[in-house]
Amino acid sequence: MKLEEYQQLDETYLVQNYGTRLPIAFVRGEGMYLYDSEGRRYLDFLAGIAVVTLGHSHPKLVAALTDQVGSLIHSSNYFLIGPQAELGKRLVELSGLDRAFFCNSGAEANEVLIKVARRWAAQHWGEGVRPVVITCDNSFHGRTLATLTATAQAKVQKGFAPLMPGFKYIPFNDLEAAGEAVTDDVCAFLVEPVQGEGGINVATDAFLQGLRDLCDERGLLLLLDEVQCGAGRTGTFFAYEQYHLKPDAVALAKGLGGGVPIGAMVCTQDLAEVLQPGSHGTTFGGNFLACRAGVTVVDTIREERLLENCRAIGAYLTQQLEALCDRNPRCAGVRGRGLMIALDLTEEIAAKARDAAAERGLIVNALRPDTLRLVPPLTVQPEHVDEAVRILDAAVSAA
Ligand SMILES: Cc1ncc(COP(=O)(O)O)c(C=O)c1O
C-alpha cells in the first residue's frame, strides 16, 4: 500500500484523537532504523515513545516471540502461566520487592497502585477514611478516569468531569509542600522519579528521599510510576535505585515488553496481601506472549550490558547536545537521565523541528512547544548519536 492509501483509510475510519500523526507509514524496523512505505529509512530516537528497548526486530526477541506464538499465546489466569512466573521472579529480584502483578498498559499499572493503596488504607483505617493519593504537578499517569485524575495537567482532565475523588496535587520537587499536603485523609504519594510527558523532569535526591522518610514517619505508602523511566531507561533497571530507596510499589509498562503491550506492578508482601482473590484481575494481563517478551527484554538487558550502554551513551548524547547548544543559537539546554533526554529550544518550534528532522531521516518527538524528546532504544551506539545530532542541528536551524 502507498502512503496516500494509508492516509485515506486513517482519515475515513479512525477516531481522529491523535492530532500529531505524521504522514509516514512505517512498515519495517531493524535495530535503530525504521523503514516506511516509500522505502525511506529513519534513525529512531523515539523508540515508540520509550518502548522499543532492544531496538527493532532484535533477533532474540524475534526468536522468543516466534517460538511463543507457535506454541501458545494465551490461556487465561485460570491456569498457571510459566513466562508470567518467570518474569515475576526477575522483577522481584531486580526490585528488592516481594511480588508482581501483570496487566496490559501503563495506565492499568497505575490503576492497580491506586486500588492497592485505597484497599490497604481501608484495611488500616476503615473504608473511605484515608483514600487520598497525592501526585505532582505536570505528572502523567494515564488516561483512565482514575489515572487522568492522578495526572495533574488540566489539558488531560478537560471535559471529563466529574473527576475521581481522592486526589491532591503538589508542585514537583517541593518537599515542604508534600509535608503540608499530608492531612488525615491521605494514604499515599504517587510520583514519577523522572517525569516523562511533563517535560523530562528529574526528581531531586532530597525530594524523593524526603518523601520516603515522610511516608515512613507518617505511615503512608510511596508509590512510584516508572512506566516511562523504568526498564533500564535511566541507566539502572529501576530509576529509584539511583536514589538508594525502595518504594512500597512501582508501576512498569512501556519498555518492559520491548513493543509488546504489558504493564506490571511490583510491590511489598504487605501490599500484595491486600489483593485477595476476587479483588482485582484482567483477562489479558500476564499472558504468554507479553511475559515471554518481558523475560526476553530483561534477560537481553543483562546479557548485552544495556544498562552500562544506556549510561555511557546517555552521557555521550548529553555531551553532544550540550555542544550543539553552544553552537546552535536555537538550542537552549539539555535535561534528563540516562537515555531519557529533553532538548529545550529557544522558541516554540519543536513541532517544526520534529517535522524537519523526519524529512532528514530522524525520528524524535515534540514533547512541548519548545522541547524535543530523545528516548532511543538502549542499544544505541555512538555513531547513531553523531548522526542524530547532525540531523537535529540542521532540522532546528531549518524549523
Ligand atoms: C509515566 C507514565 N505513566 C503512565 C503512562 C500511561 O501509560 P499507557 O499509555 O501505557 O497507558 C505513561 C504514558 O506515557 C507514562 O509516561
The ligand as an SDF file (V2000), in Angstrom:
LIG
                    3D

 16 16  0  0  0  0  0  0  0  0999 V2000
    4.8940    7.9290   33.4700 C   0  0  0  0  0  0  0  0  0  0  0  0
    3.7470    7.3760   32.7020 C   0  0  0  0  0  0  0  0  0  0  0  0
    2.7660    6.7530   33.3710 N   0  0  0  0  0  0  0  0  0  0  0  0
    1.7220    6.2150   32.7200 C   0  0  0  0  0  0  0  0  0  0  0  0
    1.5970    6.3020   31.3600 C   0  0  0  0  0  0  0  0  0  0  0  0
    0.4220    5.6920   30.6620 C   0  0  0  0  0  0  0  0  0  0  0  0
    0.8300    4.5380   30.0210 O   0  0  0  0  0  0  0  0  0  0  0  0
   -0.0920    3.8920   28.8660 P   0  0  0  0  0  0  0  0  0  0  0  0
   -0.1110    4.8490   27.7340 O   0  0  0  0  0  0  0  0  0  0  0  0
    0.5960    2.5960   28.5470 O   0  0  0  0  0  0  0  0  0  0  0  0
   -1.4300    3.6770   29.4670 O   0  0  0  0  0  0  0  0  0  0  0  0
    2.5930    6.9510   30.6240 C   0  0  0  0  0  0  0  0  0  0  0  0
    2.4870    7.0850   29.1600 C   0  0  0  0  0  0  0  0  0  0  0  0
    3.0940    7.9350   28.5500 O   0  0  0  0  0  0  0  0  0  0  0  0
    3.6940    7.4990   31.3110 C   0  0  0  0  0  0  0  0  0  0  0  0
    4.6750    8.1390   30.6670 O   0  0  0  0  0  0  0  0  0  0  0  0
  1  2  1  0
  2  3  1  0
  2 15  2  0
  3  4  2  0
  4  5  1  0
  5  6  1  0
  5 12  2  0
  6  7  1  0
  7  8  1  0
  8  9  2  0
  8 10  1  0
  8 11  1  0
 12 13  1  0
 12 15  1  0
 13 14  2  0
 15 16  1  0
M  END
$$$$
